[in-house]
Amino acid sequence: MAAKANGVSRITGAGELRVKETDRIAAVVQEFTKLGITIRELPDGFVIDGSQPWQVKKHQLDSHGDHRIGMTLAIASLLVDTSFQLAGAESVNISYPEFFDDLESVMNVESYS
């Protein structure tokens, strides 16, 4: 959401994310940069400039073996008009084996009742 918000968002106080399945702060910064998101890493979070248009740099994203990073990237990649490869997509199965099926079904919904 911050990457599409009007303005700059600063997320801090999340230093524990560096010691999860992967360094989630570094992984988000690395992968969001590939999507063309203007993001800067902090010791305990990051700063995202949502007012800048995304300039896709690479079409190969990487979950870093982390289920939450994989899901985050799958959703974020829907916000650009290009296709991506997601290395390590199977890591999502750790916590949400039906994620990609559910995401596809949501994407195929034409309207809400």
ZADREN-345611 format. One record per atom (N, C-alpha, C, O): residue number from 1; atom name; z, x, y; residue in one letter. Coordinates in Angstrom, 3 decimals. Example, Ala and Ser with C-alpha at 12.3 -4.5 7.8 and 13.67 -1.06 7.14 Angstrom:
BEGIN
+-----+----+----------+----------+----------+----+
|   i | at |        z |        x |        y | aa |
+-----+----+----------+----------+----------+----+
|   1 |  N |    7.800 |   13.190 |   -5.690 |  a |
|   1 | CA |    7.800 |   12.300 |   -4.500 |  a |
|   1 |  C |    7.800 |   13.200 |   -3.300 |  a |
|   1 |  O |    8.465 |   14.236 |   -3.319 |  a |
|   2 |  N |    7.080 |   12.850 |   -2.250 |  s |
|   2 | CA |    7.140 |   13.670 |   -1.060 |  s |
|   2 |  C |    7.870 |   12.900 |    0.030 |  s |
|   2 |  O |    8.039 |   13.409 |    1.138 |  s |
+-----+----+----------+----------+----------+----+
This chain:
BEGIN
+-----+----+----------+----------+----------+----+
|   i | at |        z |        x |        y | aa |
+-----+----+----------+----------+----------+----+
|   1 |  N |    0.000 |    0.822 |   -1.178 |  m |
|   1 | CA |    0.000 |    0.000 |    0.000 |  m |
|   1 |  C |    0.000 |    0.872 |    1.249 |  m |
|   1 |  O |   -0.693 |    0.562 |    2.219 |  m |
|   2 |  N |    0.754 |    1.938 |    1.238 |  a |
|   2 | CA |    0.834 |    2.805 |    2.415 |  a |
|   2 |  C |   -0.522 |    3.408 |    2.750 |  a |
|   2 |  O |   -0.829 |    3.630 |    3.922 |  a |
|   3 |  N |   -1.336 |    3.675 |    1.737 |  a |
|   3 | CA |   -2.641 |    4.290 |    1.962 |  a |
|   3 |  C |   -3.637 |    3.333 |    2.607 |  a |
|   3 |  O |   -4.680 |    3.767 |    3.096 |  a |
|   4 |  N |   -3.332 |    2.045 |    2.614 |  k |
|   4 | CA |   -4.189 |    1.046 |    3.253 |  k |
|   4 |  C |   -3.517 |    0.404 |    4.468 |  k |
|   4 |  O |   -4.116 |   -0.435 |    5.141 |  k |
|   5 |  N |   -2.273 |    0.800 |    4.744 |  a |
|   5 | CA |   -1.541 |    0.244 |    5.883 |  a |
|   5 |  C |   -2.097 |    0.807 |    7.185 |  a |
|   5 |  O |   -2.694 |    1.883 |    7.203 |  a |
|   6 |  N |   -1.900 |    0.085 |    8.247 |  n |
|   6 | CA |   -2.346 |    0.539 |    9.558 |  n |
|   6 |  C |   -1.279 |    1.457 |   10.143 |  n |
|   6 |  O |   -0.276 |    0.985 |   10.679 |  n |
|   7 |  N |   -1.492 |    2.751 |   10.043 |  g |
|   7 | CA |   -0.534 |    3.707 |   10.579 |  g |
|   7 |  C |   -0.070 |    4.701 |    9.543 |  g |
|   7 |  O |   -0.656 |    4.828 |    8.468 |  g |
|   8 |  N |    0.994 |    5.406 |    9.885 |  v |
|   8 | CA |    1.521 |    6.470 |    9.038 |  v |
|   8 |  C |    2.796 |    5.985 |    8.355 |  v |
|   8 |  O |    3.675 |    5.414 |    9.000 |  v |
|   9 |  N |    2.891 |    6.215 |    7.047 |  s |
|   9 | CA |    4.086 |    5.864 |    6.274 |  s |
|   9 |  C |    4.722 |    7.147 |    5.774 |  s |
|   9 |  O |    4.035 |    8.053 |    5.304 |  s |
|  10 |  N |    6.030 |    7.213 |    5.881 |  r |
|  10 | CA |    6.784 |    8.388 |    5.425 |  r |
|  10 |  C |    7.735 |    7.922 |    4.333 |  r |
|  10 |  O |    8.597 |    7.075 |    4.567 |  r |
|  11 |  N |    7.573 |    8.478 |    3.151 |  i |
|  11 | CA |    8.423 |    8.143 |    2.012 |  i |
|  11 |  C |    9.271 |    9.377 |    1.717 |  i |
|  11 |  O |    8.745 |   10.437 |    1.376 |  i |
|  12 |  N |   10.591 |    9.227 |    1.853 |  t |
|  12 | CA |   11.494 |   10.361 |    1.651 |  t |
|  12 |  C |   12.688 |    9.915 |    0.801 |  t |
|  12 |  O |   12.835 |    8.737 |    0.474 |  t |
|  13 |  N |   13.526 |   10.880 |    0.458 |  g |
|  13 | CA |   14.709 |   10.577 |   -0.342 |  g |
|  13 |  C |   14.397 |   10.340 |   -1.798 |  g |
|  13 |  O |   15.189 |    9.729 |   -2.516 |  g |
|  14 |  N |   13.241 |   10.822 |   -2.247 |  a |
|  14 | CA |   12.810 |   10.577 |   -3.624 |  a |
|  14 |  C |   12.664 |   11.879 |   -4.406 |  a |
|  14 |  O |   11.813 |   11.980 |   -5.289 |  a |
|  15 |  N |   13.478 |   12.863 |   -4.090 |  g |
|  15 | CA |   13.384 |   14.162 |   -4.744 |  g |
|  15 |  C |   13.510 |   14.116 |   -6.253 |  g |
|  15 |  O |   12.993 |   14.998 |   -6.940 |  g |
|  16 |  N |   14.202 |   13.083 |   -6.798 |  e |
|  16 | CA |   14.348 |   12.965 |   -8.255 |  e |
|  16 |  C |   13.006 |   12.748 |   -8.953 |  e |
|  16 |  O |   12.900 |   12.949 |  -10.162 |  e |
|  17 |  N |   11.983 |   12.340 |   -8.200 |  l |
|  17 | CA |   10.658 |   12.136 |   -8.801 |  l |
|  17 |  C |   10.013 |   13.452 |   -9.231 |  l |
|  17 |  O |    9.011 |   13.450 |   -9.945 |  l |
|  18 |  N |   10.570 |   14.544 |   -8.809 |  r |
|  18 | CA |   10.021 |   15.855 |   -9.206 |  r |
|  18 |  C |   10.425 |   16.235 |  -10.625 |  r |
|  18 |  O |    9.855 |   17.164 |  -11.197 |  r |
|  19 |  N |   11.403 |   15.531 |  -11.205 |  v |
|  19 | CA |   11.899 |   15.902 |  -12.535 |  v |
|  19 |  C |   11.778 |   14.746 |  -13.525 |  v |
|  19 |  O |   12.666 |   14.552 |  -14.356 |  v |
|  20 |  N |   10.707 |   13.989 |  -13.448 |  k |
|  20 | CA |   10.418 |   12.914 |  -14.407 |  k |
|  20 |  C |    9.464 |   13.475 |  -15.462 |  k |
|  20 |  O |    9.486 |   14.676 |  -15.731 |  k |
|  21 |  N |    8.628 |   12.628 |  -16.063 |  e |
|  21 | CA |    7.672 |   13.121 |  -17.065 |  e |
|  21 |  C |    6.803 |   14.240 |  -16.501 |  e |
|  21 |  O |    6.376 |   15.139 |  -17.225 |  e |
|  22 |  N |    6.552 |   14.167 |  -15.214 |  t |
|  22 | CA |    5.840 |   15.204 |  -14.482 |  t |
|  22 |  C |    6.442 |   15.246 |  -13.083 |  t |
|  22 |  O |    7.297 |   14.421 |  -12.761 |  t |
|  23 |  N |    6.028 |   16.160 |  -12.271 |  d |
|  23 | CA |    6.438 |   16.161 |  -10.867 |  d |
|  23 |  C |    5.611 |   15.066 |  -10.190 |  d |
|  23 |  O |    4.487 |   15.303 |   -9.747 |  d |
|  24 |  N |    6.180 |   13.879 |  -10.122 |  r |
|  24 | CA |    5.427 |   12.714 |   -9.627 |  r |
|  24 |  C |    5.013 |   12.846 |   -8.169 |  r |
|  24 |  O |    3.972 |   12.319 |   -7.779 |  r |
|  25 |  N |    5.789 |   13.525 |   -7.374 |  i |
|  25 | CA |    5.403 |   13.713 |   -5.972 |  i |
|  25 |  C |    4.143 |   14.573 |   -5.903 |  i |
|  25 |  O |    3.169 |   14.201 |   -5.248 |  i |
|  26 |  N |    4.162 |   15.702 |   -6.568 |  a |
|  26 | CA |    2.995 |   16.595 |   -6.562 |  a |
|  26 |  C |    1.777 |   15.910 |   -7.182 |  a |
|  26 |  O |    0.661 |   16.053 |   -6.682 |  a |
|  27 |  N |    1.989 |   15.164 |   -8.271 |  a |
|  27 | CA |    0.877 |   14.487 |   -8.945 |  a |
|  27 |  C |    0.244 |   13.425 |   -8.043 |  a |
|  27 |  O |   -0.981 |   13.329 |   -7.961 |  a |
|  28 |  N |    1.072 |   12.634 |   -7.373 |  v |
|  28 | CA |    0.529 |   11.604 |   -6.469 |  v |
|  28 |  C |   -0.259 |   12.259 |   -5.345 |  v |
|  28 |  O |   -1.359 |   11.813 |   -5.020 |  v |
|  29 |  N |    0.285 |   13.302 |   -4.755 |  v |
|  29 | CA |   -0.421 |   13.980 |   -3.666 |  v |
|  29 |  C |   -1.749 |   14.542 |   -4.158 |  v |
|  29 |  O |   -2.778 |   14.368 |   -3.506 |  v |
|  30 |  N |   -1.731 |   15.208 |   -5.295 |  q |
|  30 | CA |   -2.957 |   15.801 |   -5.840 |  q |
|  30 |  C |   -4.008 |   14.740 |   -6.134 |  q |
|  30 |  O |   -5.169 |   14.896 |   -5.755 |  q |
|  31 |  N |   -3.617 |   13.673 |   -6.800 |  e |
|  31 | CA |   -4.586 |   12.659 |   -7.214 |  e |
|  31 |  C |   -5.033 |   11.768 |   -6.057 |  e |
|  31 |  O |   -6.202 |   11.390 |   -5.987 |  e |
|  32 |  N |   -4.116 |   11.429 |   -5.148 |  f |
|  32 | CA |   -4.519 |   10.633 |   -3.985 |  f |
|  32 |  C |   -5.482 |   11.422 |   -3.105 |  f |
|  32 |  O |   -6.374 |   10.840 |   -2.489 |  f |
|  33 |  N |   -5.311 |   12.738 |   -3.042 |  t |
|  33 | CA |   -6.238 |   13.576 |   -2.291 |  t |
|  33 |  C |   -7.645 |   13.452 |   -2.870 |  t |
|  33 |  O |   -8.619 |   13.414 |   -2.118 |  t |
|  34 |  N |   -7.762 |   13.388 |   -4.191 |  k |
|  34 | CA |   -9.067 |   13.208 |   -4.837 |  k |
|  34 |  C |   -9.707 |   11.887 |   -4.427 |  k |
|  34 |  O |  -10.928 |   11.791 |   -4.298 |  k |
|  35 |  N |   -8.869 |   10.867 |   -4.224 |  l |
|  35 | CA |   -9.372 |    9.560 |   -3.794 |  l |
|  35 |  C |   -9.751 |    9.563 |   -2.313 |  l |
|  35 |  O |  -10.344 |    8.605 |   -1.818 |  l |
|  36 |  N |   -9.411 |   10.631 |   -1.618 |  g |
|  36 | CA |   -9.728 |   10.731 |   -0.204 |  g |
|  36 |  C |   -8.653 |   10.178 |    0.704 |  g |
|  36 |  O |   -8.892 |    9.944 |    1.889 |  g |
|  37 |  N |   -7.475 |    9.969 |    0.157 |  i |
|  37 | CA |   -6.350 |    9.469 |    0.941 |  i |
|  37 |  C |   -5.742 |   10.632 |    1.724 |  i |
|  37 |  O |   -5.555 |   11.721 |    1.181 |  i |
|  38 |  N |   -5.439 |   10.401 |    2.990 |  t |
|  38 | CA |   -4.803 |   11.418 |    3.813 |  t |
|  38 |  C |   -3.312 |   11.404 |    3.507 |  t |
|  38 |  O |   -2.594 |   10.494 |    3.921 |  t |
|  39 |  N |   -2.851 |   12.421 |    2.777 |  i |
|  39 | CA |   -1.472 |   12.485 |    2.299 |  i |
|  39 |  C |   -0.968 |   13.914 |    2.402 |  i |
|  39 |  O |   -1.713 |   14.866 |    2.169 |  i |
|  40 |  N |    0.310 |   14.054 |    2.756 |  r |
|  40 | CA |    0.932 |   15.375 |    2.886 |  r |
|  40 |  C |    2.235 |   15.370 |    2.101 |  r |
|  40 |  O |    3.055 |   14.463 |    2.241 |  r |
|  41 |  N |    2.413 |   16.387 |    1.277 |  e |
|  41 | CA |    3.601 |   16.502 |    0.426 |  e |
|  41 |  C |    4.812 |   16.973 |    1.226 |  e |
|  41 |  O |    4.704 |   17.844 |    2.089 |  e |
|  42 |  N |    5.960 |   16.384 |    0.925 |  l |
|  42 | CA |    7.248 |   16.790 |    1.476 |  l |
|  42 |  C |    8.142 |   17.216 |    0.304 |  l |
|  42 |  O |    7.828 |   16.893 |   -0.842 |  l |
|  43 |  N |    9.226 |   17.920 |    0.552 |  p |
|  43 | CA |   10.116 |   18.309 |   -0.553 |  p |
|  43 |  C |   10.653 |   17.108 |   -1.341 |  p |
|  43 |  O |   10.877 |   17.208 |   -2.548 |  p |
|  44 |  N |   10.859 |   15.978 |   -0.662 |  d |
|  44 | CA |   11.438 |   14.807 |   -1.316 |  d |
|  44 |  C |   10.583 |   13.548 |   -1.161 |  d |
|  44 |  O |   11.103 |   12.433 |   -1.208 |  d |
|  45 |  N |    9.286 |   13.725 |   -0.979 |  g |
|  45 | CA |    8.403 |   12.570 |   -0.830 |  g |
|  45 |  C |    7.051 |   12.968 |   -0.274 |  g |
|  45 |  O |    6.541 |   14.044 |   -0.585 |  g |
|  46 |  N |    6.465 |   12.103 |    0.550 |  f |
|  46 | CA |    5.173 |   12.396 |    1.155 |  f |
|  46 |  C |    4.944 |   11.523 |    2.376 |  f |
|  46 |  O |    5.651 |   10.543 |    2.611 |  f |
|  47 |  N |    3.933 |   11.909 |    3.147 |  v |
|  47 | CA |    3.509 |   11.173 |    4.333 |  v |
|  47 |  C |    2.065 |   10.764 |    4.098 |  v |
|  47 |  O |    1.225 |   11.595 |    3.753 |  v |
|  48 |  N |    1.778 |    9.478 |    4.287 |  i |
|  48 | CA |    0.433 |    8.951 |    4.076 |  i |
|  48 |  C |   -0.059 |    8.341 |    5.376 |  i |
|  48 |  O |    0.642 |    7.546 |    6.002 |  i |
|  49 |  N |   -1.262 |    8.716 |    5.778 |  d |
|  49 | CA |   -1.887 |    8.117 |    6.962 |  d |
|  49 |  C |   -2.860 |    7.041 |    6.485 |  d |
|  49 |  O |   -3.982 |    7.339 |    6.075 |  d |
|  50 |  N |   -2.419 |    5.804 |    6.545 |  g |
|  50 | CA |   -3.232 |    4.687 |    6.074 |  g |
|  50 |  C |   -4.329 |    4.274 |    7.031 |  g |
|  50 |  O |   -5.204 |    3.489 |    6.665 |  g |
|  51 |  N |   -4.299 |    4.790 |    8.255 |  s |
|  51 | CA |   -5.316 |    4.392 |    9.223 |  s |
|  51 |  C |   -6.620 |    5.158 |    9.034 |  s |
|  51 |  O |   -7.627 |    4.830 |    9.661 |  s |
|  52 |  N |   -6.610 |    6.172 |    8.178 |  q |
|  52 | CA |   -7.812 |    6.969 |    7.920 |  q |
|  52 |  C |   -8.616 |    6.375 |    6.767 |  q |
|  52 |  O |   -8.035 |    5.970 |    5.760 |  q |
|  53 |  N |   -9.940 |    6.315 |    6.896 |  p |
|  53 | CA |  -10.748 |    5.822 |    5.760 |  p |
|  53 |  C |  -10.694 |    6.822 |    4.604 |  p |
|  53 |  O |  -10.598 |    8.031 |    4.812 |  p |
|  54 |  N |  -10.756 |    6.295 |    3.398 |  w |
|  54 | CA |  -10.736 |    7.150 |    2.219 |  w |
|  54 |  C |  -12.095 |    7.835 |    2.084 |  w |
|  54 |  O |  -13.134 |    7.184 |    2.188 |  w |
|  55 |  N |  -12.084 |    9.120 |    1.859 |  q |
|  55 | CA |  -13.294 |    9.906 |    1.637 |  q |
|  55 |  C |  -13.189 |   10.521 |    0.246 |  q |
|  55 |  O |  -12.645 |   11.613 |    0.085 |  q |
|  56 |  N |  -13.712 |    9.816 |   -0.760 |  v |
|  56 | CA |  -13.576 |   10.247 |   -2.162 |  v |
|  56 |  C |  -14.100 |   11.669 |   -2.331 |  v |
|  56 |  O |  -15.210 |   11.995 |   -1.912 |  v |
|  57 |  N |  -13.268 |   12.512 |   -2.958 |  k |
|  57 | CA |  -13.616 |   13.920 |   -3.156 |  k |
|  57 |  C |  -13.977 |   14.234 |   -4.601 |  k |
|  57 |  O |  -14.823 |   15.090 |   -4.859 |  k |
|  58 |  N |  -13.336 |   13.539 |   -5.551 |  k |
|  58 | CA |  -13.603 |   13.776 |   -6.976 |  k |
|  58 |  C |  -13.553 |   12.445 |   -7.712 |  k |
|  58 |  O |  -12.808 |   11.541 |   -7.335 |  k |
|  59 |  N |  -14.351 |   12.337 |   -8.763 |  h |
|  59 | CA |  -14.411 |   11.107 |   -9.551 |  h |
|  59 |  C |  -13.659 |   11.245 |  -10.873 |  h |
|  59 |  O |  -13.741 |   10.370 |  -11.735 |  h |
|  60 |  N |  -12.936 |   12.333 |  -11.024 |  q |
|  60 | CA |  -12.124 |   12.570 |  -12.216 |  q |
|  60 |  C |  -10.663 |   12.600 |  -11.805 |  q |
|  60 |  O |  -10.221 |   13.537 |  -11.140 |  q |
|  61 |  N |   -9.917 |   11.585 |  -12.195 |  l |
|  61 | CA |   -8.486 |   11.516 |  -11.902 |  l |
|  61 |  C |   -7.709 |   11.892 |  -13.157 |  l |
|  61 |  O |   -8.252 |   11.866 |  -14.261 |  l |
|  62 |  N |   -6.439 |   12.240 |  -12.986 |  d |
|  62 | CA |   -5.628 |   12.705 |  -14.109 |  d |
|  62 |  C |   -4.244 |   12.065 |  -14.041 |  d |
|  62 |  O |   -3.567 |   12.133 |  -13.015 |  d |
|  63 |  N |   -3.837 |   11.450 |  -15.130 |  s |
|  63 | CA |   -2.511 |   10.820 |  -15.189 |  s |
|  63 |  C |   -1.389 |   11.845 |  -15.282 |  s |
|  63 |  O |   -0.219 |   11.503 |  -15.113 |  s |
|  64 |  N |   -1.738 |   13.095 |  -15.550 |  h |
|  64 | CA |   -0.751 |   14.168 |  -15.750 |  h |
|  64 |  C |    0.175 |   13.835 |  -16.921 |  h |
|  64 |  O |    1.299 |   14.332 |  -16.990 |  h |
|  65 |  N |   -0.304 |   12.990 |  -17.841 |  g |
|  65 | CA |    0.500 |   12.599 |  -18.999 |  g |
|  65 |  C |    1.632 |   11.657 |  -18.658 |  g |
|  65 |  O |    2.538 |   11.467 |  -19.470 |  g |
|  66 |  N |    1.605 |   11.059 |  -17.472 |  d |
|  66 | CA |    2.690 |   10.215 |  -16.979 |  d |
|  66 |  C |    2.196 |    8.778 |  -16.853 |  d |
|  66 |  O |    1.240 |    8.502 |  -16.128 |  d |
|  67 |  N |    2.854 |    7.872 |  -17.560 |  h |
|  67 | CA |    2.430 |    6.469 |  -17.582 |  h |
|  67 |  C |    2.417 |    5.838 |  -16.201 |  h |
|  67 |  O |    1.504 |    5.073 |  -15.892 |  h |
|  68 |  N |    3.388 |    6.131 |  -15.374 |  r |
|  68 | CA |    3.429 |    5.522 |  -14.036 |  r |
|  68 |  C |    2.328 |    6.067 |  -13.126 |  r |
|  68 |  O |    1.759 |    5.323 |  -12.328 |  r |
|  69 |  N |    2.029 |    7.344 |  -13.242 |  i |
|  69 | CA |    0.930 |    7.926 |  -12.469 |  i |
|  69 |  C |   -0.388 |    7.308 |  -12.921 |  i |
|  69 |  O |   -1.236 |    6.978 |  -12.092 |  i |
|  70 |  N |   -0.563 |    7.149 |  -14.223 |  g |
|  70 | CA |   -1.786 |    6.530 |  -14.752 |  g |
|  70 |  C |   -2.006 |    5.131 |  -14.211 |  g |
|  70 |  O |   -3.111 |    4.797 |  -13.784 |  g |
|  71 |  N |   -0.958 |    4.306 |  -14.225 |  m |
|  71 | CA |   -1.088 |    2.934 |  -13.714 |  m |
|  71 |  C |   -1.350 |    2.930 |  -12.208 |  m |
|  71 |  O |   -2.160 |    2.142 |  -11.719 |  m |
|  72 |  N |   -0.676 |    3.795 |  -11.488 |  t |
|  72 | CA |   -0.870 |    3.892 |  -10.038 |  t |
|  72 |  C |   -2.317 |    4.242 |   -9.712 |  t |
|  72 |  O |   -2.922 |    3.634 |   -8.829 |  t |
|  73 |  N |   -2.867 |    5.212 |  -10.418 |  l |
|  73 | CA |   -4.239 |    5.646 |  -10.155 |  l |
|  73 |  C |   -5.255 |    4.585 |  -10.541 |  l |
|  73 |  O |   -6.253 |    4.397 |   -9.845 |  l |
|  74 |  N |   -5.009 |    3.890 |  -11.646 |  a |
|  74 | CA |   -5.927 |    2.831 |  -12.065 |  a |
|  74 |  C |   -6.023 |    1.751 |  -10.992 |  a |
|  74 |  O |   -7.115 |    1.272 |  -10.687 |  a |
|  75 |  N |   -4.892 |    1.370 |  -10.425 |  i |
|  75 | CA |   -4.884 |    0.343 |   -9.385 |  i |
|  75 |  C |   -5.485 |    0.887 |   -8.092 |  i |
|  75 |  O |   -6.308 |    0.214 |   -7.471 |  i |
|  76 |  N |   -5.093 |    2.084 |   -7.677 |  a |
|  76 | CA |   -5.617 |    2.660 |   -6.431 |  a |
|  76 |  C |   -7.129 |    2.834 |   -6.492 |  a |
|  76 |  O |   -7.813 |    2.632 |   -5.489 |  a |
|  77 |  N |   -7.658 |    3.203 |   -7.652 |  s |
|  77 | CA |   -9.099 |    3.435 |   -7.760 |  s |
|  77 |  C |   -9.914 |    2.155 |   -7.594 |  s |
|  77 |  O |  -11.117 |    2.212 |   -7.339 |  s |
|  78 |  N |   -9.264 |    1.004 |   -7.739 |  l |
|  78 | CA |   -9.958 |   -0.267 |   -7.535 |  l |
|  78 |  C |  -10.279 |   -0.510 |   -6.063 |  l |
|  78 |  O |  -11.085 |   -1.382 |   -5.738 |  l |
|  79 |  N |   -9.660 |    0.248 |   -5.186 |  l |
|  79 | CA |   -9.828 |    0.043 |   -3.753 |  l |
|  79 |  C |  -10.993 |    0.818 |   -3.159 |  l |
|  79 |  O |  -11.182 |    0.817 |   -1.943 |  l |
|  80 |  N |  -11.776 |    1.479 |   -4.001 |  v |
|  80 | CA |  -12.981 |    2.179 |   -3.560 |  v |
|  80 |  C |  -14.171 |    1.694 |   -4.363 |  v |
|  80 |  O |  -14.032 |    1.281 |   -5.515 |  v |
|  81 |  N |  -15.326 |    1.748 |   -3.754 |  d |
|  81 | CA |  -16.540 |    1.256 |   -4.396 |  d |
|  81 |  C |  -17.242 |    2.343 |   -5.198 |  d |
|  81 |  O |  -18.407 |    2.657 |   -4.957 |  d |
|  82 |  N |  -16.531 |    2.900 |   -6.135 |  t |
|  82 | CA |  -17.100 |    3.906 |   -7.018 |  t |
|  82 |  C |  -16.302 |    3.886 |   -8.314 |  t |
|  82 |  O |  -15.194 |    3.351 |   -8.352 |  t |
|  83 |  N |  -16.845 |    4.452 |   -9.356 |  s |
|  83 | CA |  -16.115 |    4.471 |  -10.617 |  s |
|  83 |  C |  -15.460 |    5.842 |  -10.816 |  s |
|  83 |  O |  -15.916 |    6.855 |  -10.287 |  s |
|  84 |  N |  -14.387 |    5.837 |  -11.590 |  f |
|  84 | CA |  -13.622 |    7.047 |  -11.847 |  f |
|  84 |  C |  -13.364 |    7.190 |  -13.330 |  f |
|  84 |  O |  -13.339 |    6.203 |  -14.065 |  f |
|  85 |  N |  -13.173 |    8.417 |  -13.764 |  q |
|  85 | CA |  -12.680 |    8.724 |  -15.091 |  q |
|  85 |  C |  -11.193 |    9.020 |  -14.932 |  q |
|  85 |  O |  -10.793 |    9.704 |  -13.989 |  q |
|  86 |  N |  -10.371 |    8.508 |  -15.849 |  l |
|  86 | CA |   -8.933 |    8.759 |  -15.798 |  l |
|  86 |  C |   -8.523 |    9.529 |  -17.044 |  l |
|  86 |  O |   -8.382 |    8.952 |  -18.122 |  l |
|  87 |  N |   -8.333 |   10.831 |  -16.890 |  a |
|  87 | CA |   -7.872 |   11.661 |  -17.995 |  a |
|  87 |  C |   -6.424 |   11.298 |  -18.311 |  a |
|  87 |  O |   -5.610 |   11.114 |  -17.406 |  a |
|  88 |  N |   -6.114 |   11.197 |  -19.581 |  g |
|  88 | CA |   -4.756 |   10.874 |  -20.001 |  g |
|  88 |  C |   -4.392 |    9.418 |  -19.830 |  g |
|  88 |  O |   -3.212 |    9.081 |  -19.736 |  g |
|  89 |  N |   -5.387 |    8.548 |  -19.788 |  a |
|  89 | CA |   -5.132 |    7.114 |  -19.602 |  a |
|  89 |  C |   -4.230 |    6.558 |  -20.700 |  a |
|  89 |  O |   -3.507 |    5.589 |  -20.471 |  a |
|  90 |  N |   -4.263 |    7.151 |  -21.875 |  e |
|  90 | CA |   -3.448 |    6.663 |  -22.995 |  e |
|  90 |  C |   -1.951 |    6.787 |  -22.723 |  e |
|  90 |  O |   -1.150 |    6.151 |  -23.408 |  e |
|  91 |  N |   -1.567 |    7.581 |  -21.752 |  s |
|  91 | CA |   -0.142 |    7.712 |  -21.422 |  s |
|  91 |  C |    0.463 |    6.392 |  -20.966 |  s |
|  91 |  O |    1.674 |    6.196 |  -21.073 |  s |
|  92 |  N |   -0.362 |    5.494 |  -20.462 |  v |
|  92 | CA |    0.102 |    4.173 |  -20.008 |  v |
|  92 |  C |    0.732 |    3.402 |  -21.169 |  v |
|  92 |  O |    1.610 |    2.568 |  -20.951 |  v |
|  93 |  N |    0.296 |    3.670 |  -22.388 |  n |
|  93 | CA |    0.816 |    2.973 |  -23.568 |  n |
|  93 |  C |    2.314 |    3.177 |  -23.767 |  n |
|  93 |  O |    2.953 |    2.390 |  -24.466 |  n |
|  94 |  N |    2.879 |    4.205 |  -23.171 |  i |
|  94 | CA |    4.312 |    4.485 |  -23.306 |  i |
|  94 |  C |    5.141 |    3.284 |  -22.857 |  i |
|  94 |  O |    6.114 |    2.914 |  -23.515 |  i |
|  95 |  N |    4.754 |    2.681 |  -21.740 |  s |
|  95 | CA |    5.563 |    1.598 |  -21.195 |  s |
|  95 |  C |    4.834 |    0.257 |  -21.101 |  s |
|  95 |  O |    5.481 |   -0.781 |  -20.963 |  s |
|  96 |  N |    3.486 |    0.260 |  -21.174 |  y |
|  96 | CA |    2.749 |   -0.977 |  -20.936 |  y |
|  96 |  C |    1.418 |   -0.930 |  -21.701 |  y |
|  96 |  O |    0.362 |   -0.760 |  -21.092 |  y |
|  97 |  N |    1.466 |   -1.078 |  -23.018 |  p |
|  97 | CA |    0.251 |   -0.955 |  -23.827 |  p |
|  97 |  C |   -0.861 |   -1.932 |  -23.442 |  p |
|  97 |  O |   -2.037 |   -1.640 |  -23.661 |  p |
|  98 |  N |   -0.510 |   -3.076 |  -22.879 |  e |
|  98 | CA |   -1.504 |   -4.082 |  -22.503 |  e |
|  98 |  C |   -1.995 |   -3.916 |  -21.067 |  e |
|  98 |  O |   -2.734 |   -4.767 |  -20.573 |  e |
|  99 |  N |   -1.602 |   -2.846 |  -20.394 |  f |
|  99 | CA |   -1.897 |   -2.679 |  -18.968 |  f |
|  99 |  C |   -3.380 |   -2.848 |  -18.648 |  f |
|  99 |  O |   -3.733 |   -3.654 |  -17.786 |  f |
| 100 |  N |   -4.251 |   -2.107 |  -19.322 |  f |
| 100 | CA |   -5.667 |   -2.144 |  -18.971 |  f |
| 100 |  C |   -6.293 |   -3.505 |  -19.298 |  f |
| 100 |  O |   -7.183 |   -3.958 |  -18.579 |  f |
| 101 |  N |   -5.842 |   -4.157 |  -20.368 |  d |
| 101 | CA |   -6.317 |   -5.510 |  -20.671 |  d |
| 101 |  C |   -5.855 |   -6.482 |  -19.589 |  d |
| 101 |  O |   -6.634 |   -7.316 |  -19.126 |  d |
| 102 |  N |   -4.600 |   -6.377 |  -19.189 |  d |
| 102 | CA |   -4.077 |   -7.258 |  -18.145 |  d |
| 102 |  C |   -4.761 |   -6.994 |  -16.811 |  d |
| 102 |  O |   -5.069 |   -7.935 |  -16.080 |  d |
| 103 |  N |   -5.003 |   -5.734 |  -16.485 |  l |
| 103 | CA |   -5.684 |   -5.394 |  -15.242 |  l |
| 103 |  C |   -7.092 |   -5.980 |  -15.232 |  l |
| 103 |  O |   -7.536 |   -6.537 |  -14.228 |  l |
| 104 |  N |   -7.781 |   -5.849 |  -16.346 |  e |
| 104 | CA |   -9.132 |   -6.408 |  -16.441 |  e |
| 104 |  C |   -9.112 |   -7.931 |  -16.282 |  e |
| 104 |  O |   -9.978 |   -8.493 |  -15.612 |  e |
| 105 |  N |   -8.132 |   -8.600 |  -16.892 |  s |
| 105 | CA |   -8.080 |  -10.061 |  -16.789 |  s |
| 105 |  C |   -7.783 |  -10.485 |  -15.354 |  s |
| 105 |  O |   -8.316 |  -11.494 |  -14.894 |  s |
| 106 |  N |   -6.958 |   -9.748 |  -14.649 |  v |
| 106 | CA |   -6.677 |  -10.055 |  -13.246 |  v |
| 106 |  C |   -7.944 |   -9.855 |  -12.400 |  v |
| 106 |  O |   -8.230 |  -10.648 |  -11.503 |  v |
| 107 |  N |   -8.678 |   -8.814 |  -12.690 |  m |
| 107 | CA |   -9.897 |   -8.508 |  -11.928 |  m |
| 107 |  C |  -10.971 |   -9.569 |  -12.153 |  m |
| 107 |  O |  -11.838 |   -9.757 |  -11.299 |  m |
| 108 |  N |  -10.927 |  -10.260 |  -13.285 |  n |
| 108 | CA |  -11.933 |  -11.280 |  -13.587 |  n |
| 108 |  C |  -11.565 |  -12.663 |  -13.080 |  n |
| 108 |  O |  -12.342 |  -13.603 |  -13.249 |  n |
| 109 |  N |  -10.396 |  -12.812 |  -12.461 |  v |
| 109 | CA |   -9.973 |  -14.101 |  -11.910 |  v |
| 109 |  C |  -10.778 |  -14.362 |  -10.643 |  v |
| 109 |  O |  -10.807 |  -13.533 |   -9.734 |  v |
| 110 |  N |  -11.435 |  -15.529 |  -10.590 |  e |
| 110 | CA |  -12.260 |  -15.832 |   -9.425 |  e |
| 110 |  C |  -11.468 |  -16.508 |   -8.318 |  e |
| 110 |  O |  -11.775 |  -16.324 |   -7.140 |  e |
| 111 |  N |  -10.463 |  -17.279 |   -8.671 |  s |
| 111 | CA |   -9.659 |  -17.935 |   -7.645 |  s |
| 111 |  C |   -8.281 |  -18.257 |   -8.223 |  s |
| 111 |  O |   -8.069 |  -18.227 |   -9.436 |  s |
| 112 |  N |   -7.380 |  -18.556 |   -7.342 |  y |
| 112 | CA |   -6.023 |  -18.900 |   -7.762 |  y |
| 112 |  C |   -5.868 |  -20.414 |   -7.684 |  y |
| 112 |  O |   -6.425 |  -21.057 |   -6.793 |  y |
| 113 |  N |   -5.114 |  -20.978 |   -8.614 |  s |
| 113 | CA |   -4.878 |  -22.418 |   -8.619 |  s |
| 113 |  C |   -3.667 |  -22.749 |   -7.780 |  s |
| 113 |  O |   -3.302 |  -23.918 |   -7.657 |  s |
+-----+----+----------+----------+----------+----+
